[in-house]
Amino acid sequence: MNLIRSFKDKIDNFLLSPKAKDDVHRAIETINTFLNERENSSEYREFVADVYKSNGFNVWEYSKEDKSLNLVLKRGRDIFLVTCRDDNRNISLDEVMDFEMEMKLFLKEYKIFDSYNITFRYTLSGLFLEEEAFSYIKGHQKMDFDILKKRIY
């Protein structure tokens, strides 16, 4: 217990110095930047596209940028409008509803999809949905999510 208290005191003393606070602030910004860059990473999008292709889907890579719609999948009369997420940031209900609205606007612009069965899909590297978002998607006929983890060997 004394060792832990001693260690905590050293950390507290370290953080009192303005330079130390700046260093910690820069480190946190670097970590956050790294995590945000992983969101929608092109490597993960390519992995997801390959998985769907190997499962018989035609895959159109709509956006390689950090936009809501990354992939359009087609198999038979089914179209999936997919956003790929490879980060640890939770997805809120507001974000899910924004995605839904953006996909509806996309469909309004591209009338070619009118005769297809459309599904809005989150493809994630983990279950990052907040409880309300999860419930909303589960209760929505035209929305779903898929978890695809990239294996590292």
N, C-alpha and C positions, 0 to 999 in steps of 0.2 A: 504494500500500500504506500509506503514512504517513497519507494522508487517511482511509482506512478505520479505521486504528488510532485516529486522533484522534477520529473520530466515535464509535467504540465506547467510548473513554474518557469522552467527554461523556455518553453514555447511562448508563454505569456510575455516574458521579458523580451524575447526575440521580436515579437509582434509589436512591442511598444516603439521600436525605432521606425522612423518614417521611411527609411530605405527598405527595411524589411517588409513594411506594409505595401510599398510599391512593388517589391519583388513578388509578394504573394498575389497581389492584384494582377500583375502581368502573367503569372503562371496560371491563374484561374481563367483569364481571357484566352490564353493559348489553348487550354484544355477545352473550353467552350467552343472555340473556333474549330478545333479538330473534330469535336463531336458534331457540330453543325455541318462540316464538310462531308462527314460520313453519311448524313441524311441524304437519301436519294443518290448515293454515290453511283457513278457510271459503272463501276465494277459490279456492284450488286444488280443494277438494271440489266446488264449484259448476262449475268448469271440467271436472273429470272427469265429473260427472253429465251435463253437456251433451254431451260427446264420446260417452258411451255412448248417450244418447238419440238422437243423430244417427246412431248405428250400429244402430238398431232395438231397443234394449233398453228395457224398462219399468224405471224407476229409482225406488226408494224410498229417500229420504234418512233413514236410520235414526237417525243421531246427528249433530248439528251441533256437539257438544262434542268434546273431545279424548278420545274413547273408541276402542277397537280397531275396532269395526265402524262404518263410516261410511255405506256404501251397500249396498243389496241390489238386484242386477240380475236381471232375468228376461227370457229370450227362449226361447220354446217350452218345453221341459221342462228347460231349464238355468237354474240359479240360481247366481249368484256373490255371495259374501259378501266385501265389499271394504273394505280399510283403505287410506286415502290418505295418502301421506307426501310432504311438500314441504320437506324439510330436508336438510342435508348430513351428518346423524348416521348412522353406519353401523348397520345392523340385524344384531344378533347371532343366533346359532342359538337361544339361550335366548328371545329376543324372538319369533322365529318359532314356537317350540314353545308359548309362552304364547298367542300369537294362535290357534294351532291348537286349544288346549285351550278358550279362550274361545268359539270358533266351535262346537265340539262341545257345549258347555253351552247355547249359544244354540239349536242345533238340537234339543236335548233338551227345551227349554222350548217351542219352536214346532214342534209335530208336523206342522203343515200342509206343511212342506217334505219330509216323509218320502218322498213319491213322485217327487221331482225328482232330477236329477243335480246334485250340489253341488260347487262349487269354491271354495276359500278363496283369495282373490287380494290380493296387494300391488300397488297402483297407485302408482308412484313417479315423481317428476320427474327422477330420475337413478338410476344403478345404485349403490345404497347398501347392498347386501347384502354382508356379510362372506363370505369364501370358504366356510366351513362352512354358513352359512345358505343361500347360493346352491346348494350341492350338495344340501342337504336338500330344498329346494323342487323342484329339478330331478328328484330321485329319488322324488318324492311324486306319486301319480296325482291326488290331489284338491287339489293346491296349485299355484299358479303366480304369476307376477308380470308386470306390464305397465309399460312406461315411457311416460308421456305428458308431454311437455315443453310448457309454455305458451309460445307465441311472443310476444315483445314487439316491437311495431313502432313 
